[in-house]
């Protein structure tokens, strides 16, 4: 993790845990109220504990702009490289799936970051790391291929989150790379990560001639 990324993530986590937000967190933790199934209503959802349901509603909302941005893209669009150091849209989509997969392994299975078996690493390390290997290896796939990867990984996330409660979500990993971090912050980073790459995807799409 770069120094810049560490600083940014530390800021996000510190903001998320600010005392000014604690009354909201406390009320959600104890409130049985649920928002409607409307995608634009962030909050507790049926089938999840209140805080986890709120997280799930954010995950679902952020996935919408990603899917809208990639609609109708061809294989050549997905493989397009804006310059020699760019990542393709296809590679970024697979990177989103890889990131979520690794946060599953860390938070659901309790595996230290990077302590994956060889089969997992063989499938996901390249899209996770991107770079030159990603530019060489991630290409020639249809839009349906990337959507299937994203949906399969997300389906597992939602299934596993439904098994857990707010106590689990708020539990702190004191050995995390950027400092003590709870599962909520880790999964909010998955949401924020999609937001970041959504902007990149839109920029690359606008440069395809």
FENRA-V757831 format. One line per field, one symbol per residue. psi: psi as a letter, one per 30 degrees, with the letter a starting at -180 (. if undefined). burial: b if it has 9 or more other C-alpha atoms within 8 Angstrom, else e. A space follows every 10 residues. Layout:
psi->???
burial->???
This chain:
psi->kleeeeeeee eeeeefgkff feeeeeeeef kfkkllfkfg jkaklkflle eeeeeeeeee effeeeeefg kgkleeeffk jeafglklee eeeeeeeeee eefeeeeefg kkkfhlleee eeefeefefb aeeeeeejlg kleeeeeeee eeeeeeeeee effllfeeef kkjfgkeglk klfeeefeee eeeeeefeee eeeeeffk.
burial->eeeeebeebb eebeeeeeee bbeebeebbe eeebbeeeee bbbbbeebbb bbbbbbbbbb bbbebbeebe eeeebebbbb ebeeeebbbb bbbbbbbbbb bbbbbbbeee beeeebeeeb beebbbbbeb eeebbeebbe bbbeebeebb eebbeebbeb bbebbbeebb eebeeeeeeb bbbbbbbbbb bebbbebbee bbebbeeee
